[in-house]
C-alpha cells in the first residue's frame, strides 16, 4: 500500500454520522447523496470525504463512529437533513 499525505486548505464539510462497522458507511453516503441531490448543492466535481474517529482494533464494530461528508463551497447553504 502506498500512502500519500497532502496539505489541503481548510474544507467546509456537511456530513451525516454513521455508527457501526466502517465498511457500512456506504449507507450514510447513500442518504447524503439523496439530501445533496434534493438540495441542488454540488455538481460533477463535488468532493466527498469520510472521517473516521475510532480505532477498530480497540472499539467494537457496533460502536465505531464515522462521518460521510460532502465538501461545500463557501457560498453553499448547508442542505436540510
SVG drawing of the C-alpha trace seen along z (x, -y; Angstrom):
<svg xmlns="http://www.w3.org/2000/svg" viewBox="-35 -33 39 38">
<polyline fill="none" stroke="black" stroke-width="0.4" points="0.0,0.0 1.2,-3.5 0.2,-6.3 0.3,-9.9 -0.2,-12.8 -1.5,-16.1 -1.7,-19.5 -5.1,-21.0 -6.6,-24.3 -9.4,-24.2 -12.5,-22.5 -16.2,-23.1 -17.9,-19.7 -21.6,-18.9 -21.8,-15.4 -24.0,-12.6 -23.0,-10.5 -22.6,-6.7 -22.3,-4.4 -21.3,-0.8 -18.8,1.1 -16.7,-1.2 -17.4,0.9 -21.1,0.0 -20.5,-3.8 -21.9,-3.5 -25.4,-3.6 -24.7,-7.1 -23.2,-8.2 -26.4,-7.0 -28.5,-9.0 -26.2,-12.0 -26.5,-11.7 -30.3,-11.9 -30.0,-15.1 -27.4,-16.7 -29.4,-15.9 -32.7,-17.3 -30.9,-20.5 -29.1,-21.2 -25.8,-21.6 -22.7,-20.4 -22.1,-19.2 -20.0,-16.8 -16.7,-17.9 -18.0,-17.8 -15.6,-16.1 -16.8,-13.6 -14.9,-12.9 -15.1,-10.4 -14.0,-11.0 -13.2,-8.0 -13.0,-8.6 -12.3,-5.3 -9.6,-2.6 -11.4,0.5 -8.8,2.6 -10.0,1.2 -13.6,0.3 -16.4,2.8 -17.7,2.6 -21.2,1.6 -19.7,-1.5 -17.4,-2.8 -18.2,-6.4 -17.6,-7.9 -19.0,-10.8 -19.9,-10.6 -19.5,-14.1 -19.6,-16.4 -17.3,-19.4 -19.3,-22.6 -18.2,-25.8 -18.2,-29.0 -21.4,-30.1 -23.3,-26.8 -26.0,-26.6 -25.9,-23.5 -28.6,-21.2 -31.6,-20.3 -31.3,-16.9"/>
</svg>
